Amino acid sequence: MGIPLRSLLVASLVLSSVALSVAAAKTIDPYKVLGVDKKASQRDIQKAFHKLSLKYHPDKNKGKGAQEKFEEINNAYEILSDEEKRKNYDLYGDEKGNPGFSGGNFGNREGYTYFTGGGGPKTSYFTSGDGWQTMGGQGNTKSFSFSFGGNPGASGGNPFGGASGGNPFGGGFDLGDVFSNLFGGGSMGGSQHGGSAGSARTNTRTSGQHSGAVKIQDVTSQIFSKEISDQGITWLLLFYTPQSKDQFVLESFMQDVVHSLDGALRAGKVNCDNEKALCKKAGVSLGKSARLFVYSYATAEKGSLHEYFGEHDAKSLKTFCQEHLPRFSKRVDIGQFRFPPNVLPNLPQVLLLSSKKDTPAMWRAISGMFRNRLIFYDAEVHDVSHPLLKSLGVKNLPAVIGRAVNGEEHLLKDGISVKDLRSGIRELKTLLESFEKKNKKLASDQANKKPSSQREENKVPLLTASNFEEICGERTSVCIIGVFGSIKAKGQLEAVLSEISKKTLIRWQNYNSGSALSYSLLDKNKQTAFLSSFDKSGFKSSDKLLIAYKPRRGRFAVYNDEVTLEEAERFVGSVLNGDVQLSPTKQKPVLR
């Protein structure tokens, strides 16, 4: 008897589906994708990944299917380079550790995930429908499919903990990420609620599958000077030449890391063949390999390059970048904390209250951007019963409190909730800029209300033999001297130092205005002998410069670049914070 045509067609379709599922299963096996054994070491896995990444990187391989192959390689490496995911895959065939079915396997195709159940002959089918669907099987074998599609912002999970409510910043966010709980949250009275991991993971993305890759900017000397150098923003920088063998592999890791830390970290690459002067100035020389650096403010007022020597994987590089985010916020005990009165005149102070055990990365990033404009503190808080919080009306955490230049304390915002790092930093930036603007107006109003005799006291005195002991004697911790060679230079220095003297740029040290810190001017044409105590030539080539002199220690530092208000503030602040290396004087400076 002949087999009916319809049966033949059905059998053909089934066999085709099975063939497709088997092929898909093979492509998603991370061991087979990387070509390594199941007992392979991490080093073997890393070597295989590097080799294949170089071969199939879209920038180097324009062949058909190279992009898809490159994504498969990245996905496979993400599973096998993470011990927990690898263990889950080995046990369940799924890196997330969801056995759920007896010995089945997960796979995905065209945006859908399929499952082939265990027990008996295994079959798997695909569907374009939404939701869970039983697709058939034999014996106790069943297959299901479900879609990962949809709006990535549809999740209602709150990354701070607690329900989003009507949060305008609500949306999906990967709770597996280190910044999932950006500040730590709490509701009224301090009770905390965990965010919904299930809803917030709706749009989980794996390496190499970002929706809209983060741009790695080509950096020139001009861009470095204007956008990177001492701008308060942390950068991940790749120095390379077109001959660098590992450039594309490193760029792949950079994409993952910068995508994860988007908002707190920017990325750039410097071609040292085209930017020889920049690479030389940065002290970067290249052999056969490219080199990765973080331009950071983790340890100093001014930015500096810190080279990455870790493993070539996104997880290790991300940890390195997190460690090098700015640290300009001082951690305090809320039980004992009070805003210091007039520590820095005309410089507002802000305090973050969150349930995080350490300073949140978002707050660290913001402290770098505003490092010369605000004084930052942060404290761990788990309820709002503290008298300071109650008096200011803090009902929900996290919250930001500000102390204005007139001494008044205000609640700037509480119950802060954002969906990701970038939007959170943008929200905080707007909040602090508004607070800063109000303080500038307050400072201006206060200055205008001062009587003329008091305003006269703000004039920077000329350093002479008769007032030297009073201004720069042993009782003075730091003496800032503006040295001028012309009338024009004198006017510029006087304006700059007069403005700085109102602020007294000190961070967390017990300096006071008065004898601890002084500002003065010096005519270099009349005091060459005095200046020779610091420099053999007496600074003959400079029309204006700044000297920071510590009389008790007999040490000094010099700033002789363009003396703008911003640069002078940075110099003074760095000296006071101990971030500038001081040199011993050749002899004790004496004015005659």
Secondary structure, DSSP 8 states (H G I E B T S, - for coil): ----HHHHHHHHHHHHHHHHHHHHHHHH-HHHHHT--TT--HHHHHHHHHHHHHHH-TTT--STTHHHHHHHHHHHHHHHTSHHHHHHHHHHS-TT----STT-EEEEETTEEEEE-SSSS-------SSS------STT--EEEEE--S-TT-----TTSS--TT-TT-----TTSTTSSSS--B-GGG------HHHHTTT---TT--SS----EE--HHHIIIIITTSS-EEEEEEE-TT-TTHHHHHHHHHHHHHHTBTTEEEEEEETTT-HHHHHHTT---SSS-EEEEEE-SSSSS-EEEE--S-SSHHHHHHHHHHTS---EEEE-TTT----TTSSTT--EEEEEES-SS--HHHHHHHHHTTTT-EEEEEE-S-S-SHHHHHHT--SBSEEEEE-TTS-EEEEEES---SSHHHHHHHHHHHHHHHHHHHHHHHHHHHHHS-HHHHHTTS--B--TTTHHHHHSTT-SEEEEEEESSHHHHHHHHHHHHHHHHH---SSS---BTTTEEEEEEETTT-HHHHTTT-TT-STT-SEEEEEEETTTTEEEEE-S---HHHHHHHHHHHHTT-S--EE-SS-----
